[in-house]
Amino acid sequence: MEDPRRRIPRSDDLWTNSSILEARQQLGDAPVRRAVDAVLARARSGDIDPEQIESTLASELAGHSASLLRPVINATGVIVHTNLGRAPLSAWAVAAMTLASGYVDIELDLASGQRSARGRSARTALKERCTAAEDALIVNNGAAALVLATTALAGGAEIVLSRGEFVEIGAGFRLSDLISSTGVTLVEVGTTNRTHLGDYADAISDRTAALLKVHPSNFRIEGFTSEVGVDELAGLAAHHGLPLVVDIGSGLVTPDPLLPAEPAATEALAAGADLVIMSGDKLMGGPQAGIILGRASLIQRLARHPLARAVRCDKLTLAALEATIRVGQTPVSAYLHADADRLRERATRMAEALGGEVVAHDGRVGGGGGAGVSLSGWAVALPSAIALPLRTGDPAVLVRVHDGRCLIDLRCVPESEDMLVIEAARSALGGRTKARSSEFRGDANP
Ligand SMILES: *Cc1c(COP(=O)(O)O)cnc(C)c1O
């Protein structure tokens, strides 16, 4: 009998067949080479027949990219989902990143041929959007902005901060530890629930270099509480010739009526903050970045500090942030302001297609923003057993599991992907329900 292994093609012959060439273009040579070698090894060991080599390879390589990151459909109703990379970028931001992925004039003035200030156009866009700011600086993230501001203004000296604003952000990181780590001494004033202007005044000494106010973005203290507003703190800081730094966290440039407790950069600056710090990838809806707005002299001081070089952000971030700011329309804002009636209609169609129940379901800002804010909306309730197959399926769909049910919330799903979610849920349910895709055609409004 003929040894079937003799029918195994040579690796070099496979390497130039058309489907492999296509995969090499998409994924690069190295990952394809590993897949080819692995499939050939399986054929040699008798695990698959030589005739199955090409189809096995095709299915191994299908739908992959050169990165192992997998896109996820966010059906949780949580908009700025930290575990899913926070803000999804707008099409304009993505286009700007693609454009910036080659050589760009990020630090060059094309007219003179001379070196120019890095990311100048992104900084200009920020100043145009937030005219209350004399200047702007963009760094790697909000935490980097905070550590740069406090170190540059108060390295080796003291900063006064209310006890109620000692915030722990995700994964056990405490902003106070971050600030202290570069040799700034934090002086804690007030109590957990109440801090008064006099507490700050009493704490100011000749070692004080700045006052700091941090927005407690991921929690709320209710009941017998009081805090000192930016305007009052600014008055006190000015009286002592100290800068006031305000970390507003979430990145609203102007106030949003939907989020009354969320501070906005324009308001904080108008109230007298010297520097305002925020993240680019929370409510601003852009890429990961730390944004510092405020007095030109202070921004210059920060920009010249050695730490600024260690926390500078890359050209892709600058491009995406600039596009996000200039266009102003972001998926985050669309999901935040999603119309509840429309969400209900979409959920109803999905429930009909899948045999689920439509239930009221509040969306959340997430990502340590809009603490306690509920965004009224709807979800489709299905058996909780489908959460795992949905998560591990293709496309991966993340749902909320609550009270023993799987809740599919379409707030953060582009309408054009509703059908994908229905198909994924249908196959997770084990094909028990029938396709009714015709209902959705021509109706999906991306
Ligand atoms: C999120 C947050 C930070 C950290 O910002 P990153 O961009 O996540 O580094 C700092 N301060 C406050 C108040 C925040 O909400």
The ligand as an SDF file (V2000), in Angstrom:
LIG
                    3D

 15 15  0  0  0  0  0  0  0  0999 V2000
   -9.4370   57.9660   34.6980 C   0  0  0  0  0  0  0  0  0  0  0  0
   -8.8720   58.9400   35.6370 C   0  0  0  0  0  0  0  0  0  0  0  0
   -7.4880   59.1110   35.7320 C   0  0  0  0  0  0  0  0  0  0  0  0
   -6.5250   58.2680   34.9540 C   0  0  0  0  0  0  0  0  0  0  0  0
   -6.5820   58.5810   33.6010 O   0  0  0  0  0  0  0  0  0  0  0  0
   -6.0210   57.5200   32.5290 P   0  0  0  0  0  0  0  0  0  0  0  0
   -6.2650   58.1960   31.2270 O   0  0  0  0  0  0  0  0  0  0  0  0
   -6.8110   56.2830   32.7420 O   0  0  0  0  0  0  0  0  0  0  0  0
   -4.5830   57.3420   32.8240 O   0  0  0  0  0  0  0  0  0  0  0  0
   -7.0160   60.0730   36.5890 C   0  0  0  0  0  0  0  0  0  0  0  0
   -7.8520   60.8300   37.3240 N   0  0  0  0  0  0  0  0  0  0  0  0
   -9.2030   60.6890   37.2680 C   0  0  0  0  0  0  0  0  0  0  0  0
  -10.0590   61.5640   38.1140 C   0  0  0  0  0  0  0  0  0  0  0  0
   -9.7510   59.7480   36.4120 C   0  0  0  0  0  0  0  0  0  0  0  0
  -11.0750   59.6130   36.3370 O   0  0  0  0  0  0  0  0  0  0  0  0
  1  2  1  0
  2  3  1  0
  2 14  2  0
  3  4  1  0
  3 10  2  0
  4  5  1  0
  5  6  1  0
  6  7  2  0
  6  8  1  0
  6  9  1  0
 10 11  1  0
 11 12  2  0
 12 13  1  0
 12 14  1  0
 14 15  1  0
M  END
$$$$
